[in-house]
Amino acid sequence: MELSKEFFKGLYKENPVFRLALGLCPALAVSNSVENGIGMGVAVTFVLVCSNFLISLIRKGVPPKIRIPVFIVIIATFVTIADLVMNAYRPELHKNLGIFVPLIVVNCIILGRAEAFASKQGVAASFVDGLGMGIGFTLALVLIATVREILGAGTFLGYPLLGPGYKPVLLLVLAPGAFITMGLFMGLFAWLDRRRKFRYLEIERAKYK
């Protein structure tokens, strides 16, 4: 198994948000600012990497009948660590993210990777898979948050960007704005896929001319 392939699939081909439509609840709720998106993305990446690593390490010693409860306990442990560290060192960010940090426990990305990948693959592959999926999730949040914060508030990372004369598009900082922005990115990914497919077909046809 190529580790580079396992890493890069989470960035584009199997991006959790734009391709698999997983983790949409936090993606929609906390993507109103880039800072929130980065904070949530880092927390999810930490939990993904650590839980994938540990689950892969102990997978052969866990009886099949209790594997899901064991996975949840492991995930909850790392979520608690992330929650406490964020509260200690970035209390304002922790307050902004609110309940969505503890809710990482039930994030379908985390449990999905544990069940579908880490419980069946080696430690190195599981570590890289968690890292790729986590970074892919973070990039998705940052992309959505960048559009929403710049157009919806006229700022980037809290700093004024478009000047005092700019009139913010308030819709983008509200929940409907999150759906619209995410839908546009999903459409862009689908368009890129179709374009690449057409190019491949044109190349194949050219071979037989």
Backbone as a printed PyTorch tensor [residue, N CA C, xyz], in Angstrom:
tensor([[[  0.8390,  -1.2000,   0.0000],
         [  0.0000,   0.0000,   0.0000],
         [  0.8760,   1.2530,   0.0000]],

        [[  0.6410,   2.1710,  -0.9350],
         [  1.4270,   3.3900,  -1.0170],
         [  0.9110,   4.4010,   0.0030]],

        [[  1.7980,   4.8100,   0.9090],
         [  1.3890,   5.7420,   1.9560],
         [  1.0320,   7.1090,   1.3810]],

        [[  1.7410,   7.5200,   0.3360],
         [  1.4380,   8.8200,  -0.2640],
         [  0.0220,   8.8390,  -0.8450]],

        [[ -0.3900,   7.7130,  -1.4270],
         [ -1.7470,   7.6070,  -1.9830],
         [ -2.7820,   7.7060,  -0.8730]],

        [[ -2.5140,   7.0530,   0.2520],
         [ -3.4450,   7.1060,   1.3870],
         [ -3.5480,   8.5170,   1.9490]],

        [[ -2.4580,   9.2720,   1.8840],
         [ -2.4740,  10.6380,   2.4040],
         [ -3.2460,  11.5690,   1.4790]],

        [[ -2.9150,  11.5450,   0.1870],
         [ -3.4830,  12.5260,  -0.7350],
         [ -4.9480,  12.2680,  -1.0670]],

        [[ -5.4370,  11.0550,  -0.8490],
         [ -6.8440,  10.7990,  -1.1650],
         [ -7.7670,  11.6520,  -0.2930]],

        [[ -7.3420,  11.9440,   0.9400],
         [ -8.1630,  12.7590,   1.8230],
         [ -8.2090,  14.2240,   1.4380]],

        [[ -7.2390,  14.6590,   0.6390],
         [ -7.1970,  16.0610,   0.2340],
         [ -8.1590,  16.3600,  -0.9070]],

        [[ -8.3330,  15.3900,  -1.8250],
         [ -9.1840,  15.6630,  -2.9840],
         [-10.1390,  14.5130,  -3.2910]],

        [[ -9.5940,  13.3560,  -3.6800],
         [-10.4190,  12.2570,  -4.1720],
         [-11.4720,  11.8170,  -3.1690]],

        [[-11.1170,  11.7520,  -1.8830],
         [-12.0570,  11.3490,  -0.8390],
         [-12.1480,  12.4210,   0.2440]],

        [[-12.1310,  13.6720,  -0.1840],
         [-12.2430,  14.7650,   0.7930],
         [-13.5050,  14.5720,   1.6360]],

        [[-13.3810,  14.5770,   2.9600],
         [-14.5400,  14.2560,   3.8180],
         [-15.7500,  15.1490,   3.5930]],

        [[-15.5210,  16.4290,   3.3460],
         [-16.6350,  17.3700,   3.2240],
         [-17.1420,  17.4480,   1.7910]],

        [[-16.2610,  17.7380,   0.8550],
         [-16.6810,  18.0220,  -0.5170],
         [-16.9840,  16.7790,  -1.3400]],

        [[-16.3930,  15.6270,  -0.9750],
         [-16.6020,  14.4200,  -1.7790],
         [-17.4590,  13.3800,  -1.0750]],

        [[-17.2200,  13.1840,   0.2290],
         [-17.9680,  12.1630,   0.9650],
         [-19.1510,  12.7320,   1.7360]],

        [[-19.2220,  14.0670,   1.8190],
         [-20.3040,  14.7490,   2.5490],
         [-20.4050,  14.2620,   3.9880]],

        [[-19.2440,  14.1670,   4.6610],
         [-19.1880,  13.7730,   6.0640],
         [-18.7660,  14.9700,   6.9160]],

        [[-19.1670,  14.9460,   8.1800],
         [-18.7930,  16.0240,   9.0880],
         [-19.4050,  17.3640,   8.7090]],

        [[-20.5880,  17.3320,   8.1130],
         [-21.1910,  18.5730,   7.6350],
         [-21.6890,  19.4670,   8.7620]],

        [[-22.0920,  18.8850,   9.8740],
         [-22.6240,  19.6830,  10.9790],
         [-21.5850,  20.6870,  11.4860]],

        [[-20.3830,  20.2620,  11.9020],
         [-19.3820,  21.2530,  12.3150],
         [-18.9000,  22.1110,  11.1550]],

        [[-18.8520,  21.5330,   9.9510],
         [-18.4020,  22.3070,   8.7920],
         [-19.3210,  23.4940,   8.5300]],

        [[-20.6050,  23.3030,   8.7190],
         [-21.5610,  24.3790,   8.5150],
         [-21.6020,  25.3400,   9.6980]],

        [[-21.4610,  24.8030,  10.8930],
         [-21.6790,  25.6020,  12.0990],
         [-20.5060,  26.5080,  12.4500]],

        [[-19.2790,  26.0480,  12.2390],
         [-18.1190,  26.8170,  12.7270],
         [-17.3280,  27.4770,  11.6070]],

        [[-17.8150,  27.3850,  10.3690],
         [-17.0530,  27.9390,   9.2530],
         [-17.3880,  29.3950,   8.9620]],

        [[-17.8980,  30.1220,   9.9610],
         [-18.1890,  31.5380,   9.7540],
         [-16.9460,  32.4090,   9.8820]],

        [[-15.8330,  31.8240,  10.3470],
         [-14.5600,  32.5500,  10.3910],
         [-13.4220,  31.5700,  10.1640]],

        [[-12.3290,  32.0610,   9.5900],
         [-11.1840,  31.2050,   9.2860],
         [-10.5580,  30.6700,  10.5660]],

        [[-10.5010,  31.4930,  11.6000],
         [ -9.9120,  31.0540,  12.8610],
         [-10.6780,  29.8670,  13.4360]],

        [[-12.0010,  29.9430,  13.4090],
         [-12.8090,  28.8290,  13.8970],
         [-12.5920,  27.5760,  13.0520]],

        [[-12.5020,  27.7600,  11.7330],
         [-12.2880,  26.6260,  10.8420],
         [-10.9650,  25.9360,  11.1090]],

        [[ -9.9110,  26.7210,  11.2960],
         [ -8.6010,  26.1440,  11.5900],
         [ -8.6190,  25.4200,  12.9310]],

        [[ -9.2300,  26.0490,  13.9310],
         [ -9.2850,  25.4390,  15.2720],
         [-10.0120,  24.1100,  15.2600]],

        [[-11.1720,  24.0550,  14.6120],
         [-11.9240,  22.8060,  14.5370],
         [-11.1700,  21.7740,  13.7140]],

        [[-10.5620,  22.2220,  12.6200],
         [ -9.8170,  21.2950,  11.7770],
         [ -8.6350,  20.6680,  12.4870]],

        [[ -7.9040,  21.4640,  13.2470],
         [ -6.7470,  20.9480,  13.9950],
         [ -7.2130,  19.9430,  15.0520]],

        [[ -8.3100,  20.2590,  15.7390],
         [ -8.8280,  19.3520,  16.7710],
         [ -9.2580,  18.0210,  16.1580]],

        [[ -9.9620,  18.0650,  15.0360],
         [-10.4130,  16.8410,  14.3670],
         [ -9.2160,  16.0490,  13.8440]],

        [[ -8.2230,  16.7330,  13.3030],
         [ -7.0280,  16.0530,  12.8050],
         [ -6.2990,  15.3380,  13.9260]],

        [[ -6.1620,  16.0000,  15.0720],
         [ -5.5100,  15.3860,  16.2300],
         [ -6.2360,  14.1130,  16.6510]],

        [[ -7.5490,  14.1830,  16.7520],
         [ -8.3330,  13.0190,  17.1730],
         [ -8.2530,  11.9130,  16.1240]],

        [[ -8.3280,  12.2730,  14.8600],
         [ -8.2590,  11.2830,  13.7830],
         [ -6.9310,  10.5350,  13.7960]],

        [[ -5.8450,  11.2790,  13.8580],
         [ -4.5170,  10.6640,  13.8080],
         [ -4.2900,   9.7630,  15.0150]],

        [[ -4.5820,  10.2710,  16.2000],
         [ -4.3210,   9.5040,  17.4230],
         [ -5.2280,   8.2840,  17.5420]],

        [[ -6.5110,   8.4440,  17.2360],
         [ -7.4350,   7.3090,  17.3580],
         [ -7.1410,   6.2610,  16.2870]],

        [[ -6.8490,   6.6850,  15.0580],
         [ -6.4860,   5.7240,  14.0110],
         [ -5.2490,   4.9210,  14.4090]],

        [[ -4.2590,   5.6240,  14.9300],
         [ -3.0030,   4.9830,  15.3240],
         [ -3.2440,   3.9330,  16.4100]],

        [[ -3.9740,   4.3200,  17.4640],
         [ -4.1770,   3.4210,  18.5880],
         [ -5.0950,   2.2520,  18.2210]],

        [[ -6.1410,   2.5400,  17.4670],
         [ -7.0720,   1.4710,  17.0640],
         [ -6.3680,   0.4500,  16.1810]],

        [[ -5.5450,   0.9270,  15.2600],
         [ -4.7870,  -0.0010,  14.4140],
         [ -3.8170,  -0.8280,  15.2500]],

        [[ -3.2630,  -0.2110,  16.2850],
         [ -2.2720,  -0.8900,  17.1310],
         [ -2.8890,  -2.0380,  17.9200]],

        [[ -4.1400,  -1.8600,  18.3660],
         [ -4.7700,  -2.8690,  19.2270],
         [ -5.8460,  -3.6810,  18.5110]],

        [[ -6.0040,  -3.4940,  17.2030],
         [ -7.1400,  -4.0670,  16.4770],
         [ -7.2340,  -5.5880,  16.5970]],

        [[ -6.1120,  -6.2720,  16.6360],
         [ -6.1340,  -7.7330,  16.6860],
         [ -6.5000,  -8.2630,  18.0670]],

        [[ -6.4120,  -7.4130,  19.0780],
         [ -6.7290,  -7.8520,  20.4330],
         [ -8.1160,  -7.4680,  20.8970]],

        [[ -8.8810,  -6.7910,  20.0260],
         [-10.2370,  -6.3490,  20.4010],
         [-11.2560,  -7.3310,  19.8440]],

        [[-12.0710,  -7.9660,  20.6940],
         [-13.1170,  -8.8790,  20.2060],
         [-14.1040,  -8.1490,  19.3060]],

        [[-14.5200,  -8.7580,  18.2170],
         [-15.4250,  -8.1000,  17.2580],
         [-16.7200,  -7.5800,  17.8850]],

        [[-17.2460,  -8.2790,  18.8920],
         [-18.5290,  -7.8900,  19.4790],
         [-18.4650,  -6.5700,  20.2380]],

        [[-17.2890,  -6.1820,  20.6930],
         [-17.1900,  -4.9430,  21.4840],
         [-16.3050,  -3.9010,  20.8100]],

        [[-16.0280,  -4.0780,  19.5440],
         [-15.0830,  -3.1630,  18.8880],
         [-15.6160,  -1.7230,  18.8290]],

        [[-16.9350,  -1.5440,  18.5590],
         [-17.4840,  -0.1940,  18.4620],
         [-17.4060,   0.5450,  19.7990]],

        [[-17.8360,  -0.0730,  20.9240],
         [-17.6660,   0.6180,  22.2110],
         [-16.2030,   0.9430,  22.5260]],

        [[-15.3000,   0.0210,  22.1870],
         [-13.8690,   0.2830,  22.4220],
         [-13.4100,   1.4640,  21.5740]],

        [[-13.8330,   1.5100,  20.3170],
         [-13.4520,   2.6170,  19.4440],
         [-13.9640,   3.9440,  20.0080]],

        [[-15.2080,   3.9470,  20.4900],
         [-15.8000,   5.1820,  21.0070],
         [-15.0620,   5.6620,  22.2500]],

        [[-14.6720,   4.7370,  23.1210],
         [-13.9160,   5.1110,  24.3220],
         [-12.5720,   5.7320,  23.9390]],

        [[-11.8990,   5.1280,  22.9630],
         [-10.6120,   5.6660,  22.5070],
         [-10.7890,   7.0570,  21.9060]],

        [[-11.7860,   7.1970,  21.0460],
         [-12.0450,   8.4980,  20.4160],
         [-12.3980,   9.5440,  21.4660]],

        [[-13.2610,   9.1720,  22.4250],
         [-13.6770,  10.1090,  23.4700],
         [-12.4980,  10.5610,  24.3180]],

        [[-11.5360,   9.6760,  24.5310],
         [-10.3440,  10.0340,  25.3130],
         [ -9.5630,  11.1440,  24.6270]],

        [[ -9.3410,  10.9960,  23.3320],
         [ -8.5730,  12.0110,  22.6060],
         [ -9.3770,  13.2990,  22.4130]],

        [[-10.6930,  13.1910,  22.2960],
         [-11.5240,  14.3850,  22.2190],
         [-11.4440,  15.1700,  23.5230]],

        [[-11.4660,  14.4690,  24.6390],
         [-11.3450,  15.1260,  25.9450],
         [-10.0130,  15.8470,  26.0640]],

        [[ -8.9440,  15.2080,  25.5990],
         [ -7.6250,  15.8560,  25.6290],
         [ -7.6360,  17.1280,  24.7850]],

        [[ -8.1730,  17.0410,  23.5760],
         [ -8.2370,  18.2100,  22.6930],
         [ -9.0820,  19.3220,  23.3170]],

        [[-10.1980,  18.9510,  23.9270],
         [-11.1000,  19.9220,  24.5550],
         [-10.4130,  20.6450,  25.7100]],

        [[ -9.7270,  19.8940,  26.5620],
         [ -9.0730,  20.4910,  27.7250],
         [ -7.8830,  21.3660,  27.3220]],

        [[ -7.1060,  20.9080,  26.3510],
         [ -5.9470,  21.6960,  25.8920],
         [ -6.4160,  22.9950,  25.2400]],

        [[ -7.4560,  22.9230,  24.4160],
         [ -7.9670,  24.1250,  23.7720],
         [ -8.5210,  25.1060,  24.7930]],

        [[ -9.2190,  24.5820,  25.7890],
         [ -9.7800,  25.4420,  26.8380],
         [ -8.6860,  26.1080,  27.6630]],

        [[ -7.5560,  25.3920,  27.8320],
         [ -6.4610,  25.9300,  28.6350],
         [ -5.6550,  26.9860,  27.8860]],

        [[ -5.3800,  26.7500,  26.5960],
         [ -4.4680,  27.6220,  25.8550],
         [ -5.1620,  28.5800,  24.8940]],

        [[ -6.3650,  28.2200,  24.4350],
         [ -7.1210,  29.1180,  23.5490],
         [ -8.5690,  29.2010,  24.0210]],

        [[ -8.7980,  29.7870,  25.2030],
         [-10.1540,  29.8070,  25.7710],
         [-11.1730,  30.5370,  24.9020]],

        [[-10.7460,  31.5950,  24.2020],
         [-11.6850,  32.3320,  23.3560],
         [-12.1330,  31.4750,  22.1700]],

        [[-11.1810,  30.7660,  21.5620],
         [-11.5210,  29.8600,  20.4680],
         [-12.4000,  28.7310,  20.9790]],

        [[-12.0660,  28.2110,  22.1440],
         [-12.8700,  27.1340,  22.7420],
         [-14.3030,  27.5910,  22.9730]],

        [[-14.4650,  28.8290,  23.3980],
         [-15.7990,  29.3770,  23.6300],
         [-16.5530,  29.5330,  22.3160]],

        [[-15.8560,  29.9700,  21.2620],
         [-16.5080,  30.1620,  19.9620],
         [-16.9770,  28.8370,  19.3640]],

        [[-16.1540,  27.8090,  19.5200],
         [-16.5150,  26.4970,  18.9560],
         [-17.5870,  25.8060,  19.7880]],

        [[-17.6170,  26.1060,  21.0870],
         [-18.6770,  25.6200,  21.9650],
         [-18.8260,  24.1100,  21.9900]],

        [[-20.0540,  23.6570,  21.8280],
         [-20.3890,  22.2390,  21.9640],
         [-19.7960,  21.3900,  20.8530]],

        [[-19.3530,  22.0220,  19.7680],
         [-18.8790,  21.2430,  18.6190],
         [-17.5400,  20.5660,  18.8630]],

        [[-16.7960,  21.0040,  19.8630],
         [-15.5620,  20.2870,  20.2080],
         [-15.8920,  18.9480,  20.8800]],

        [[-16.6920,  18.9110,  21.9460],
         [-17.0730,  17.6050,  22.5030],
         [-17.8050,  16.7060,  21.5080]],

        [[-18.5350,  17.3080,  20.5750],
         [-19.2990,  16.5130,  19.6060],
         [-18.4170,  15.8460,  18.5560]],

        [[-17.1190,  16.1100,  18.5900],
         [-16.2070,  15.3910,  17.6970],
         [-16.3190,  13.8860,  17.9510]],

        [[-16.6900,  13.5170,  19.1670],
         [-16.8430,  12.0930,  19.5130],
         [-17.7810,  11.3820,  18.5440]],

        [[-18.8580,  12.0680,  18.1510],
         [-19.8530,  11.4370,  17.2780],
         [-19.6990,  11.8750,  15.8250]],

        [[-18.5900,  12.5340,  15.5090],
         [-18.3440,  12.9260,  14.1240],
         [-18.1780,  11.6710,  13.2720]],

        [[-18.9690,  11.5750,  12.2100],
         [-18.9590,  10.3500,  11.4010],
         [-17.6300,  10.1230,  10.6950]],

        [[-16.8360,  11.1720,  10.5120],
         [-15.5160,  10.9850,   9.9030],
         [-14.6470,  10.1360,  10.8170]],

        [[-14.6560,  10.4500,  12.1120],
         [-13.7670,   9.7840,  13.0630],
         [-14.1010,   8.3010,  13.1740]],

        [[-15.3530,   8.0050,  13.5100],
         [-15.7550,   6.6090,  13.6820],
         [-15.7190,   5.8580,  12.3630]],

        [[-16.0270,   6.5600,  11.2740],
         [-15.9960,   5.9250,   9.9610],
         [-14.5990,   5.4590,   9.5800]],

        [[-13.5880,   6.2890,   9.8160],
         [-12.2150,   5.8950,   9.5020],
         [-11.7350,   4.7890,  10.4400]],

        [[-12.1880,   4.8440,  11.6940],
         [-11.8000,   3.7980,  12.6420],
         [-12.3470,   2.4420,  12.2180]],

        [[-13.6120,   2.4070,  11.8300],
         [-14.2700,   1.1470,  11.4750],
         [-13.8600,   0.6630,  10.0890]],

        [[-13.8030,   1.5760,   9.1210],
         [-13.5680,   1.1730,   7.7350],
         [-12.0950,   1.0170,   7.3980]],

        [[-11.2210,   1.6940,   8.1400],
         [ -9.8130,   1.6730,   7.7440],
         [ -8.8830,   1.2030,   8.8640]],

        [[ -8.8420,   1.9330,   9.9780],
         [ -7.8560,   1.6440,  11.0230],
         [ -8.0090,   0.2500,  11.6120]],

        [[ -9.2410,  -0.2620,  11.6880],
         [ -9.4600,  -1.5930,  12.2630],
         [ -9.0320,  -2.7150,  11.3280]],

        [[ -8.6430,  -2.3490,  10.0820],
         [ -8.2780,  -3.3670,   9.0890],
         [ -6.8670,  -3.1940,   8.5270]],

        [[ -6.2440,  -2.0440,   8.7800],
         [ -4.9530,  -1.7430,   8.1780],
         [ -3.8640,  -1.6150,   9.2440]],

        [[ -2.6080,  -1.5350,   8.7710],
         [ -1.4680,  -1.4110,   9.6590],
         [ -1.3640,  -0.0330,  10.2860]],

        [[ -0.4300,   0.0980,  11.2150],
         [ -0.2840,   1.3330,  11.9730],
         [  0.1290,   2.5020,  11.0840]],

        [[  1.1310,   2.2900,  10.2370],
         [  1.6260,   3.3770,   9.3870],
         [  0.5480,   3.8840,   8.4440]],

        [[ -0.1520,   2.9590,   7.7700],
         [ -1.2050,   3.3480,   6.8350],
         [ -2.3450,   4.0570,   7.5560]],

        [[ -2.7000,   3.5970,   8.7500],
         [ -3.7850,   4.2160,   9.5140],
         [ -3.4070,   5.6170,   9.9780]],

        [[ -2.1570,   5.7800,  10.3820],
         [ -1.6670,   7.1010,  10.7940],
         [ -1.7490,   8.0840,   9.6270]],

        [[ -1.2530,   7.6600,   8.4700],
         [ -1.2480,   8.5260,   7.2880],
         [ -2.6720,   8.8110,   6.8130]],

        [[ -3.5490,   7.8050,   6.8790],
         [ -4.9460,   8.0020,   6.5030],
         [ -5.6020,   9.0530,   7.3870]],

        [[ -5.3860,   8.9540,   8.6930],
         [ -5.9540,   9.9390,   9.6150],
         [ -5.4210,  11.3340,   9.3540]],

        [[ -4.1200,  11.4290,   9.0640],
         [ -3.5140,  12.7340,   8.7890],
         [ -4.0720,  13.3400,   7.5100]],

        [[ -4.1800,  12.5320,   6.4520],
         [ -4.7100,  13.0350,   5.1920],
         [ -6.1590,  13.4640,   5.2960]],

        [[ -6.9820,  12.6330,   5.9630],
         [ -8.3950,  12.9730,   6.1270],
         [ -8.5690,  14.2240,   6.9970]],

        [[ -7.7410,  14.3260,   8.0370],
         [ -7.8250,  15.4890,   8.9160],
         [ -7.4360,  16.7700,   8.2120]],

        [[ -6.3590,  16.7180,   7.4360],
         [ -5.9360,  17.9100,   6.6960],
         [ -6.9580,  18.2560,   5.6150]],

        [[ -7.5170,  17.2240,   4.9670],
         [ -8.5550,  17.4760,   3.9770],
         [ -9.7730,  18.1520,   4.5940]],

        [[-10.1730,  17.6990,   5.7790],
         [-11.2890,  18.3180,   6.4960],
         [-10.9590,  19.7600,   6.8570]],

        [[ -9.7220,  19.9870,   7.3330],
         [ -9.3010,  21.3390,   7.7020],
         [ -9.3040,  22.2650,   6.4990]],

        [[ -8.7660,  21.8000,   5.3670],
         [ -8.7490,  22.6220,   4.1580],
         [-10.1560,  22.9730,   3.7000]],

        [[-11.0700,  22.0120,   3.8020],
         [-12.4570,  22.2730,   3.4110],
         [-13.0630,  23.3660,   4.2890]],

        [[-12.8470,  23.2710,   5.6080],
         [-13.3680,  24.2880,   6.5150],
         [-12.7580,  25.6510,   6.2330]],

        [[-11.4530,  25.6840,   5.9650],
         [-10.7770,  26.9520,   5.7060],
         [-11.2740,  27.5770,   4.4060]],

        [[-11.4860,  26.7680,   3.3690],
         [-12.0050,  27.2970,   2.1080],
         [-13.3920,  27.9040,   2.2850]],

        [[-14.2660,  27.1600,   2.9600],
         [-15.6250,  27.6730,   3.1910],
         [-15.5710,  28.9310,   4.0620]],

        [[-14.7670,  28.8820,   5.1190],
         [-14.6870,  30.0100,   6.0460],
         [-14.0760,  31.2410,   5.3980]],

        [[-13.1140,  31.0430,   4.4900],
         [-12.4930,  32.1780,   3.8140],
         [-13.5210,  32.9570,   3.0040]],

        [[-14.3230,  32.2420,   2.2280],
         [-15.3650,  32.9010,   1.4290],
         [-16.3780,  33.5940,   2.3300]],

        [[-16.8230,  32.9020,   3.3620],
         [-17.8510,  33.4570,   4.2360],
         [-17.3490,  34.6580,   5.0230]],

        [[-16.1000,  34.5770,   5.5200],
         [-15.6000,  35.6930,   6.3270],
         [-15.2800,  36.9120,   5.4690]],

        [[-14.6380,  36.6950,   4.3100],
         [-14.2700,  37.8350,   3.4740],
         [-15.5060,  38.5390,   2.9300]],

        [[-16.4230,  37.7740,   2.3350],
         [-17.6080,  38.3880,   1.7340],
         [-18.6820,  38.7300,   2.7630]],

        [[-18.7380,  37.9570,   3.8510],
         [-19.7770,  38.1800,   4.8400],
         [-19.4240,  39.1860,   5.9170]],

        [[-18.1220,  39.4120,   6.1380],
         [-17.7210,  40.3590,   7.1820],
         [-16.6670,  41.3590,   6.7020]],

        [[-16.0870,  41.0810,   5.5410],
         [-15.0510,  41.9860,   5.0300],
         [-13.7280,  41.8570,   5.7340]],

        [[-13.5250,  40.7300,   6.4240],
         [-12.2830,  40.5260,   7.1770],
         [-11.6720,  39.1770,   6.8200]],

        [[-10.4030,  39.0010,   7.2310],
         [ -9.7300,  37.7170,   7.1020],
         [ -8.9150,  37.5060,   8.3650]],

        [[ -9.2220,  36.4230,   9.0870],
         [ -8.6190,  36.1610,  10.4020],
         [ -8.8360,  37.3300,  11.3600]],

        [[ -9.9720,  37.9970,  11.1810],
         [-10.3260,  39.0970,  12.0660],
         [ -9.7930,  40.4500,  11.6530]],

        [[ -8.9350,  40.5120,  10.6350],
         [ -8.3460,  41.7800,  10.1870],
         [ -9.1370,  42.3330,   9.0040]],

        [[ -9.4230,  43.6600,   9.0120],
         [-10.1560,  44.2610,   7.8920],
         [ -9.4160,  44.0470,   6.5810]],

        [[-10.1760,  43.6610,   5.5520],
         [ -9.5460,  43.3270,   4.2780],
         [-10.0710,  44.1650,   3.1240]],

        [[-11.3670,  44.4460,   3.1240],
         [-11.9780,  45.1160,   1.9790],
         [-12.2650,  46.5980,   2.2070]],

        [[-11.8020,  47.1440,   3.3070],
         [-11.9530,  48.5760,   3.5450],
         [-13.2630,  48.9470,   4.2030]],

        [[-13.3180,  50.1730,   4.7440],
         [-14.5230,  50.5990,   5.4820],
         [-15.7480,  50.7960,   4.6010]],

        [[-15.5390,  50.9670,   3.2850],
         [-16.6760,  51.2130,   2.4070],
         [-17.3810,  49.9490,   1.9460]],

        [[-16.8310,  48.8030,   2.2990],
         [-17.4320,  47.5470,   1.8380],
         [-18.6910,  47.2270,   2.6280]],

        [[-19.7320,  46.8230,   1.9070],
         [-20.9870,  46.4170,   2.5480],
         [-21.0400,  44.8950,   2.5980]],

        [[-20.9080,  44.2950,   3.7790],
         [-20.8580,  42.8240,   3.8940],
         [-22.1390,  42.1640,   3.4080]],

        [[-21.9740,  40.9840,   2.8290],
         [-23.1240,  40.1490,   2.4360],
         [-23.5150,  39.3330,   3.6630]],

        [[-24.4310,  39.8620,   4.4340],
         [-24.7550,  39.2640,   5.7310],
         [-25.2790,  37.8390,   5.6120]],

        [[-25.8570,  37.4950,   4.4710],
         [-26.3680,  36.1340,   4.2830],
         [-25.2710,  35.0970,   4.4890]],

        [[-24.0380,  35.4320,   4.1230],
         [-22.9550,  34.4580,   4.1750],
         [-22.5090,  34.1270,   5.5980]],

        [[-22.7620,  34.9760,   6.5550],
         [-22.3830,  34.6690,   7.9250],
         [-23.4900,  33.9080,   8.6490]],

        [[-24.6300,  33.7400,   7.9800],
         [-25.7370,  32.9830,   8.5570],
         [-25.7150,  31.5520,   8.0170]],

        [[-26.5510,  30.6970,   8.5960],
         [-26.5830,  29.2860,   8.2060],
         [-26.8410,  29.0700,   6.7160]],

        [[-27.7870,  29.7890,   6.0870],
         [-27.9930,  29.5890,   4.6500],
         [-26.7340,  29.8770,   3.8360]],

        [[-25.9420,  30.8420,   4.2780],
         [-24.7040,  31.1590,   3.5770],
         [-23.7280,  30.0060,   3.5950]],

        [[-23.7270,  29.2480,   4.6940],
         [-22.8470,  28.0820,   4.7890],
         [-23.2710,  27.0180,   3.7790]],

        [[-24.5680,  26.7750,   3.6640],
         [-25.0660,  25.7980,   2.6940],
         [-24.7410,  26.2270,   1.2650]],

        [[-24.9410,  27.5050,   0.9640],
         [-24.6770,  28.0050,  -0.3830],
         [-23.2020,  27.8620,  -0.7350]],

        [[-22.3370,  28.2770,   0.1770],
         [-20.8990,  28.2160,  -0.0790],
         [-20.4320,  26.7760,  -0.2550]],

        [[-20.8940,  25.8950,   0.6210],
         [-20.5080,  24.4880,   0.5150],
         [-21.0090,  23.8870,  -0.7860]],

        [[-22.2450,  24.2130,  -1.1730],
         [-22.7980,  23.6970,  -2.4190],
         [-21.9890,  24.1530,  -3.6260]],

        [[-21.5300,  25.3990,  -3.6190],
         [-20.7240,  25.9060,  -4.7240],
         [-19.3980,  25.1580,  -4.8320]],

        [[-18.7780,  24.8790,  -3.6900],
         [-17.5160,  24.1370,  -3.7110],
         [-17.7370,  22.6980,  -4.1750]],

        [[-18.8200,  22.0830,  -3.7230],
         [-19.1210,  20.7250,  -4.1900],
         [-19.3470,  20.7070,  -5.6930]],

        [[-20.0350,  21.7380,  -6.2050],
         [-20.2410,  21.8490,  -7.6380],
         [-18.9270,  22.0310,  -8.3900]],

        [[-18.0240,  22.8120,  -7.8110],
         [-16.7140,  23.0200,  -8.4270],
         [-15.9340,  21.7080,  -8.5050]],

        [[-15.9540,  20.9360,  -7.4290],
         [-15.2640,  19.6420,  -7.4230],
         [-15.8620,  18.7120,  -8.4760]],

        [[-17.1940,  18.7050,  -8.5860],
         [-17.8460,  17.8460,  -9.5890],
         [-17.4740,  18.2920, -11.0030]],

        [[-17.4040,  19.6050, -11.2300],
         [-17.0320,  20.1260, -12.5450],
         [-15.5970,  19.7450, -12.8970]],

        [[-14.6960,  19.8360, -11.9290],
         [-13.3100,  19.4500, -12.1670],
         [-13.2010,  17.9750, -12.5190]],

        [[-14.0140,  17.1450, -11.8620],
         [-14.0210,  15.7140, -12.1660],
         [-14.4900,  15.4520, -13.5960]],

        [[-15.5610,  16.1270, -13.9880],
         [-16.0840,  15.9390, -15.3370],
         [-15.0840,  16.4130, -16.3830]],

        [[-14.4440,  17.5340, -16.1030],
         [-13.4580,  18.0600, -17.0440],
         [-12.2830,  17.1000, -17.2080]],

        [[-11.8290,  16.5380, -16.0960],
         [-10.7210,  15.5930, -16.1600],
         [-11.1350,  14.3180, -16.8950]],

        [[-12.3910,  13.8850, -16.6910],
         [-12.8870,  12.6990, -17.3830],
         [-12.9580,  12.9230, -18.8920]],

        [[-13.4420,  14.1100, -19.2960],
         [-13.5250,  14.4180, -20.7180],
         [-12.1390,  14.4670, -21.3540]],

        [[-11.1810,  15.0220, -20.6170],
         [ -9.8160,  15.0730, -21.1480],
         [ -9.2560,  13.6690, -21.3340]],

        [[ -9.5450,  12.8030, -20.3800],
         [ -9.0740,  11.4200, -20.4790],
         [ -9.6870,  10.7320, -21.7040]],

        [[-10.9870,  10.9480, -21.9210],
         [-11.6530,  10.3390, -23.0720],
         [-11.0980,  10.8730, -24.3890]],

        [[-10.7890,  12.1750, -24.4220],
         [-10.2160,  12.7570, -25.6360],
         [ -8.8480,  12.1590, -25.9370]],

        [[ -8.0590,  11.9380, -24.8940],
         [ -6.7310,  11.3390, -25.0770],
         [ -6.8630,   9.9120, -25.5960]],

        [[ -7.8240,   9.1540, -25.0280],
         [ -8.0320,   7.7800, -25.4670],
         [ -8.5060,   7.7160, -26.9240]],

        [[ -9.3790,   8.6380, -27.2880],
         [ -9.8680,   8.6670, -28.6750],
         [ -8.7420,   9.0240, -29.6500]],

        [[ -7.8680,   9.9380, -29.2100],
         [ -6.7600,  10.3550, -30.0720],
         [ -5.8000,   9.2070, -30.3670]],

        [[ -5.7300,   8.2490, -29.4540],
         [ -4.8200,   7.1160, -29.6470],
         [ -5.2570,   6.2310, -30.8070]],

        [[ -6.5730,   6.2340, -31.0930],
         [ -7.0900,   5.3270, -32.1210],
         [ -7.3400,   6.0380, -33.4540]],

        [[ -6.9390,   7.2950, -33.5460],
         [ -7.1050,   8.0270, -34.7960],
         [ -5.8980,   7.7770, -35.7080]]])
